[in-house]
Amino acid sequence: MARPKIAFMASNATPAKAALAELIAAHGNAPLDKADVIVALGGDGFMLQALHATQHLSAPVYGMNRGTVGFLMNEFHADDLPQRLDEALEEVINPLAMTALCVDGSMYEALAINEVSLLRAGPQAAKLRITVDGKLRMSELVCDGALVATPAGSTAYNFSAHGPILPIGSDVLALTAVAAFRPRRWRGALLPKAAVVRFDVIDPAKRPVMADADGKSVRDVASVEIRSEPDVQHRILFDPGHGLEERLISEQFN
């Protein structure tokens, strides 16, 4: 079997750079647009960056953990990489598309693989109005923030905010409140993957809110619309027995 053309990407962390040099010496380093597979070295944060940076390419991404968090990553072993890539299983995930309207009238668009979050940007709690598929569902949520998470991102910020872990094949999104004050202890809702969620910020001048999509932030938003983007597909490779489905189940028993 022909050896795959591998393109390597690495974070700035020292262990990632050392792994990059070792693997390039052993396998070379194909250009990204010529590669059969892309290997990302780092933690989950870098994996998200790599997926966003290569979403226009057809090659799948195989991550190896050389960072502090590695939920989306495989264990790092320098040996037998071509065999591991040949045996890896593929997961396909769709990101969320965020469209934010700012107070000054400007628009901001971004994609998020994990979640889109709204967070208060001042000393007072945020006040949000929530609409789903054009129907008002909550006239006022007083909170530190709220987020919409994909199944792939449900174990990240969503889980820290006491949101549910979602199986990869569930075709649902998690809408989770962050420190809800009113309604008291409201934890959120499960929504169909095709749902369109809109947050309107009540009194944004007095209670400013920022929006964030996988680390890409915009301040002083007036409204944010979130929907799944089926036209963008991220292909992620996992070692057999360590795919996202298994990791999501295992996370609930840790």
C-alpha positions as a Markdown table, in Angstrom:
| # | Residue | x | y | z |
|---|---|---|---|---|
| 1 | Met | 0.0 | 0.0 | 0.0 |
| 2 | Ala | 1.3 | 3.5 | -0.9 |
| 3 | Arg | 2.4 | 5.6 | 2.0 |
| 4 | Pro | 0.0 | 8.6 | 2.5 |
| 5 | Lys | 1.2 | 12.1 | 1.9 |
| 6 | Ile | 1.1 | 13.7 | 5.3 |
| 7 | Ala | 1.0 | 17.4 | 6.2 |
| 8 | Phe | 1.9 | 18.3 | 9.7 |
| 9 | Met | 0.7 | 21.2 | 11.8 |
| 10 | Ala | 1.8 | 22.0 | 15.3 |
| 11 | Ser | 1.0 | 24.5 | 18.1 |
| 12 | Asn | 3.7 | 26.7 | 19.6 |
| 13 | Ala | 4.0 | 24.5 | 22.7 |
| 14 | Thr | 7.5 | 23.0 | 23.1 |
| 15 | Pro | 6.3 | 19.4 | 23.1 |
| 16 | Ala | 4.4 | 20.0 | 19.9 |
| 17 | Lys | 7.4 | 21.6 | 18.2 |
| 18 | Ala | 9.6 | 18.7 | 19.3 |
| 19 | Ala | 7.1 | 16.2 | 17.9 |
| 20 | Leu | 6.8 | 18.1 | 14.7 |
| 21 | Ala | 10.5 | 17.9 | 14.1 |
| 22 | Glu | 10.6 | 14.2 | 14.9 |
| 23 | Leu | 7.7 | 13.3 | 12.6 |
| 24 | Ile | 8.9 | 15.5 | 9.7 |
| 25 | Ala | 12.3 | 13.8 | 9.9 |
| 26 | Ala | 10.6 | 10.4 | 9.6 |
| 27 | His | 7.8 | 11.1 | 7.1 |
| 28 | Gly | 8.5 | 14.4 | 5.3 |
| 29 | Asn | 6.0 | 17.2 | 5.2 |
| 30 | Ala | 3.6 | 17.4 | 2.3 |
| 31 | Pro | 2.0 | 20.8 | 1.3 |
| 32 | Leu | -1.4 | 21.1 | 2.9 |
| 33 | Asp | -3.2 | 21.2 | -0.5 |
| 34 | Lys | -1.4 | 18.1 | -1.7 |
| 35 | Ala | -1.8 | 16.0 | 1.5 |
| 36 | Asp | -3.9 | 12.8 | 1.9 |
| 37 | Val | -4.2 | 13.5 | 5.6 |
| 38 | Ile | -3.3 | 16.3 | 8.0 |
| 39 | Val | -1.8 | 15.6 | 11.4 |
| 40 | Ala | -2.3 | 18.2 | 14.0 |
| 41 | Leu | 0.0 | 18.3 | 17.1 |
| 42 | Gly | -1.2 | 20.1 | 20.2 |
| 43 | Gly | -4.3 | 20.3 | 22.4 |
| 44 | Asp | -7.9 | 20.7 | 21.7 |
| 45 | Gly | -7.6 | 24.5 | 21.2 |
| 46 | Phe | -5.0 | 23.9 | 18.4 |
| 47 | Met | -7.1 | 21.1 | 16.9 |
| 48 | Leu | -10.0 | 23.6 | 16.5 |
| 49 | Gln | -7.6 | 26.1 | 14.9 |
| 50 | Ala | -6.4 | 23.4 | 12.5 |
| 51 | Leu | -9.9 | 22.3 | 11.6 |
| 52 | His | -11.0 | 25.9 | 10.8 |
| 53 | Ala | -7.8 | 26.6 | 8.9 |
| 54 | Thr | -8.2 | 23.5 | 6.7 |
| 55 | Gln | -12.0 | 23.3 | 6.2 |
| 56 | His | -11.6 | 24.2 | 2.5 |
| 57 | Leu | -9.4 | 21.1 | 2.0 |
| 58 | Ser | -10.7 | 17.6 | 1.4 |
| 59 | Ala | -8.1 | 15.8 | 3.6 |
| 60 | Pro | -9.2 | 14.6 | 7.0 |
| 61 | Val | -7.4 | 15.7 | 10.2 |
| 62 | Tyr | -5.8 | 13.3 | 12.7 |
| 63 | Gly | -4.8 | 15.0 | 16.0 |
| 64 | Met | -2.1 | 13.8 | 18.4 |
| 65 | Asn | -2.1 | 15.2 | 21.9 |
| 66 | Arg | 0.9 | 17.4 | 22.6 |
| 67 | Gly | -1.0 | 19.9 | 24.7 |
| 68 | Thr | -2.9 | 20.2 | 28.0 |
| 69 | Val | -6.4 | 19.0 | 26.8 |
| 70 | Gly | -6.9 | 16.3 | 24.2 |
| 71 | Phe | -10.6 | 15.3 | 23.9 |
| 72 | Leu | -10.4 | 15.7 | 20.2 |
| 73 | Met | -6.9 | 14.2 | 20.0 |
| 74 | Asn | -5.4 | 10.7 | 19.8 |
| 75 | Glu | -2.5 | 9.7 | 22.0 |
| 76 | Phe | 0.9 | 10.7 | 20.8 |
| 77 | His | 3.1 | 7.9 | 19.5 |
| 78 | Ala | 5.8 | 8.6 | 16.9 |
| 79 | Asp | 6.0 | 5.0 | 15.8 |
| 80 | Asp | 3.7 | 3.3 | 13.2 |
| 81 | Leu | 2.0 | 6.5 | 12.1 |
| 82 | Pro | 1.1 | 5.4 | 8.6 |
| 83 | Gln | -0.5 | 2.2 | 10.0 |
| 84 | Arg | -2.5 | 4.2 | 12.6 |
| 85 | Leu | -3.7 | 6.5 | 9.9 |
| 86 | Asp | -4.7 | 3.6 | 7.7 |
| 87 | Glu | -6.7 | 2.0 | 10.6 |
| 88 | Ala | -8.3 | 5.3 | 11.9 |
| 89 | Leu | -12.0 | 5.8 | 11.9 |
| 90 | Glu | -13.6 | 8.9 | 10.6 |
| 91 | Glu | -16.2 | 11.2 | 12.3 |
| 92 | Val | -17.9 | 14.0 | 10.3 |
| 93 | Ile | -19.2 | 17.0 | 12.2 |
| 94 | Asn | -20.9 | 20.2 | 11.1 |
| 95 | Pro | -20.1 | 23.5 | 12.7 |
| 96 | Leu | -22.4 | 26.2 | 14.0 |
| 97 | Ala | -22.8 | 29.4 | 11.9 |
| 98 | Met | -23.0 | 32.6 | 14.0 |
| 99 | Thr | -24.3 | 35.9 | 12.7 |
| 100 | Ala | -24.0 | 38.7 | 15.2 |
| 101 | Leu | -25.5 | 42.2 | 14.8 |
| 102 | Cys | -23.5 | 44.7 | 16.9 |
| 103 | Val | -24.9 | 47.8 | 18.5 |
| 104 | Asp | -23.2 | 50.0 | 16.0 |
| 105 | Gly | -24.9 | 48.2 | 13.1 |
| 106 | Ser | -22.0 | 46.2 | 12.0 |
| 107 | Met | -22.3 | 42.4 | 11.2 |
| 108 | Tyr | -19.9 | 39.7 | 12.3 |
| 109 | Glu | -20.0 | 36.1 | 11.0 |
| 110 | Ala | -18.0 | 33.1 | 12.3 |
| 111 | Leu | -18.2 | 29.3 | 12.4 |
| 112 | Ala | -17.9 | 27.3 | 15.6 |
| 113 | Ile | -17.1 | 23.6 | 15.9 |
| 114 | Asn | -17.7 | 23.5 | 19.7 |
| 115 | Glu | -20.1 | 26.2 | 20.7 |
| 116 | Val | -21.3 | 29.8 | 20.3 |
| 117 | Ser | -21.5 | 31.6 | 23.6 |
| 118 | Leu | -22.9 | 34.9 | 24.8 |
| 119 | Leu | -21.3 | 36.4 | 27.9 |
| 120 | Arg | -21.9 | 39.5 | 29.9 |
| 121 | Ala | -19.2 | 42.1 | 29.3 |
| 122 | Gly | -19.9 | 44.4 | 32.2 |
| 123 | Pro | -20.6 | 44.3 | 35.9 |
| 124 | Gln | -24.3 | 43.7 | 35.6 |
| 125 | Ala | -26.0 | 40.4 | 34.5 |
| 126 | Ala | -27.0 | 40.1 | 30.9 |
| 127 | Lys | -30.7 | 40.1 | 29.9 |
| 128 | Leu | -31.4 | 37.9 | 26.9 |
| 129 | Arg | -34.5 | 37.2 | 24.9 |
| 130 | Ile | -34.6 | 33.7 | 23.2 |
| 131 | Thr | -36.4 | 32.9 | 20.0 |
| 132 | Val | -36.3 | 29.4 | 18.4 |
| 133 | Asp | -37.3 | 29.0 | 14.7 |
| 134 | Gly | -39.0 | 32.4 | 14.8 |
| 135 | Lys | -41.1 | 31.6 | 18.0 |
| 136 | Leu | -40.4 | 33.5 | 21.2 |
| 137 | Arg | -39.5 | 30.9 | 23.8 |
| 138 | Met | -38.2 | 33.0 | 26.7 |
| 139 | Ser | -38.9 | 36.7 | 27.0 |
| 140 | Glu | -36.2 | 37.4 | 29.5 |
| 141 | Leu | -33.2 | 35.3 | 30.8 |
| 142 | Val | -31.1 | 37.1 | 33.4 |
| 143 | Cys | -27.7 | 35.4 | 33.5 |
| 144 | Asp | -24.0 | 35.6 | 33.1 |
| 145 | Gly | -24.5 | 34.2 | 29.6 |
| 146 | Ala | -25.8 | 31.4 | 27.4 |
| 147 | Leu | -24.4 | 29.1 | 24.8 |
| 148 | Val | -25.4 | 26.8 | 22.0 |
| 149 | Ala | -23.2 | 23.7 | 21.7 |
| 150 | Thr | -22.8 | 20.9 | 19.2 |
| 151 | Pro | -22.4 | 17.3 | 20.3 |
| 152 | Ala | -18.7 | 17.5 | 19.6 |
| 153 | Gly | -18.4 | 20.6 | 21.9 |
| 154 | Ser | -20.9 | 19.3 | 24.5 |
| 155 | Thr | -18.0 | 18.2 | 26.8 |
| 156 | Ala | -16.3 | 21.5 | 26.7 |
| 157 | Tyr | -17.6 | 24.8 | 28.0 |
| 158 | Asn | -21.2 | 23.5 | 27.8 |
| 159 | Phe | -20.4 | 20.7 | 30.3 |
| 160 | Ser | -18.6 | 23.1 | 32.6 |
| 161 | Ala | -21.8 | 25.2 | 32.6 |
| 162 | His | -23.8 | 22.0 | 33.7 |
| 163 | Gly | -25.1 | 21.4 | 30.2 |
| 164 | Pro | -25.8 | 17.9 | 28.9 |
| 165 | Ile | -23.3 | 15.7 | 27.1 |
| 166 | Leu | -24.8 | 14.9 | 23.6 |
| 167 | Pro | -24.1 | 11.7 | 21.6 |
| 168 | Ile | -22.5 | 12.4 | 18.2 |
| 169 | Gly | -25.4 | 10.8 | 16.3 |
| 170 | Ser | -28.2 | 12.5 | 18.3 |
| 171 | Asp | -28.8 | 15.4 | 15.8 |
| 172 | Val | -29.5 | 17.8 | 18.6 |
| 173 | Leu | -28.0 | 21.0 | 20.0 |
| 174 | Ala | -27.7 | 22.0 | 23.6 |
| 175 | Leu | -28.9 | 25.5 | 24.7 |
| 176 | Thr | -27.3 | 26.0 | 28.1 |
| 177 | Ala | -27.5 | 29.0 | 30.5 |
| 178 | Val | -24.4 | 30.2 | 32.3 |
| 179 | Ala | -25.2 | 31.1 | 35.9 |
| 180 | Ala | -28.9 | 31.7 | 35.3 |
| 181 | Phe | -30.4 | 34.1 | 37.9 |
| 182 | Arg | -34.0 | 34.3 | 36.5 |
| 183 | Pro | -35.6 | 31.9 | 35.8 |
| 184 | Arg | -33.7 | 30.6 | 38.9 |
| 185 | Arg | -31.6 | 27.5 | 38.1 |
| 186 | Trp | -32.8 | 27.2 | 34.5 |
| 187 | Arg | -30.4 | 24.9 | 32.8 |
| 188 | Gly | -31.5 | 25.3 | 29.2 |
| 189 | Ala | -33.0 | 23.0 | 26.5 |
| 190 | Leu | -32.3 | 20.4 | 23.9 |
| 191 | Leu | -33.1 | 21.5 | 20.4 |
| 192 | Pro | -33.2 | 19.8 | 17.0 |
| 193 | Lys | -30.0 | 20.2 | 15.0 |
| 194 | Ala | -31.9 | 22.2 | 12.3 |
| 195 | Ala | -33.2 | 24.7 | 14.8 |
| 196 | Val | -32.3 | 28.4 | 14.4 |
| 197 | Val | -31.7 | 30.1 | 17.7 |
| 198 | Arg | -31.8 | 33.9 | 18.1 |
| 199 | Phe | -30.7 | 35.8 | 21.2 |
| 200 | Asp | -31.7 | 39.5 | 21.5 |
| 201 | Val | -29.8 | 41.5 | 24.1 |
| 202 | Ile | -32.1 | 43.6 | 26.3 |
| 203 | Asp | -30.7 | 47.0 | 27.1 |
| 204 | Pro | -27.2 | 46.4 | 25.6 |
| 205 | Ala | -26.0 | 49.9 | 26.5 |
| 206 | Lys | -26.5 | 49.2 | 30.2 |
| 207 | Arg | -25.8 | 45.5 | 30.1 |
| 208 | Pro | -23.2 | 44.9 | 27.3 |
| 209 | Val | -22.8 | 41.4 | 25.9 |
| 210 | Met | -20.0 | 39.8 | 23.9 |
| 211 | Ala | -20.4 | 36.8 | 21.6 |
| 212 | Asp | -17.7 | 34.1 | 21.0 |
| 213 | Ala | -17.4 | 31.4 | 18.4 |
| 214 | Asp | -14.6 | 29.0 | 19.2 |
| 215 | Gly | -12.4 | 31.8 | 20.5 |
| 216 | Lys | -13.4 | 34.4 | 17.9 |
| 217 | Ser | -15.0 | 37.2 | 19.9 |
| 218 | Val | -17.1 | 40.2 | 19.1 |
| 219 | Arg | -18.1 | 42.8 | 21.7 |
| 220 | Asp | -21.3 | 44.9 | 22.1 |
| 221 | Val | -23.7 | 42.6 | 20.3 |
| 222 | Ala | -27.4 | 43.5 | 19.9 |
| 223 | Ser | -28.5 | 40.1 | 18.6 |
| 224 | Val | -27.0 | 36.8 | 17.7 |
| 225 | Glu | -28.4 | 34.1 | 15.4 |
| 226 | Ile | -27.0 | 30.6 | 15.5 |
| 227 | Arg | -27.7 | 27.7 | 13.2 |
| 228 | Ser | -26.0 | 24.4 | 12.2 |
| 229 | Glu | -24.1 | 24.7 | 8.9 |
| 230 | Pro | -24.6 | 21.4 | 6.9 |
| 231 | Asp | -22.6 | 22.6 | 3.9 |
| 232 | Val | -19.4 | 22.6 | 6.0 |
| 233 | Gln | -18.1 | 19.2 | 7.0 |
| 234 | His | -15.1 | 18.6 | 9.3 |
| 235 | Arg | -13.5 | 15.1 | 8.9 |
| 236 | Ile | -11.7 | 14.0 | 12.0 |
| 237 | Leu | -9.8 | 10.7 | 12.4 |
| 238 | Phe | -9.6 | 8.7 | 15.6 |
| 239 | Asp | -7.9 | 5.5 | 16.6 |
| 240 | Pro | -10.2 | 2.4 | 16.7 |
| 241 | Gly | -12.0 | 2.3 | 20.1 |
| 242 | His | -11.2 | 5.9 | 20.9 |
| 243 | Gly | -13.7 | 7.8 | 18.7 |
| 244 | Leu | -15.9 | 10.7 | 19.7 |
| 245 | Glu | -18.8 | 8.4 | 20.5 |
| 246 | Glu | -16.7 | 6.3 | 23.0 |
| 247 | Arg | -15.2 | 9.4 | 24.5 |
| 248 | Leu | -18.6 | 11.1 | 25.0 |
| 249 | Ile | -19.8 | 7.9 | 26.8 |
| 250 | Ser | -16.7 | 7.5 | 28.9 |
| 251 | Glu | -16.7 | 11.2 | 30.0 |
| 252 | Gln | -20.1 | 10.6 | 31.7 |
| 253 | Phe | -18.6 | 7.9 | 33.9 |
| 254 | Asn | -15.4 | 9.6 | 35.0 |
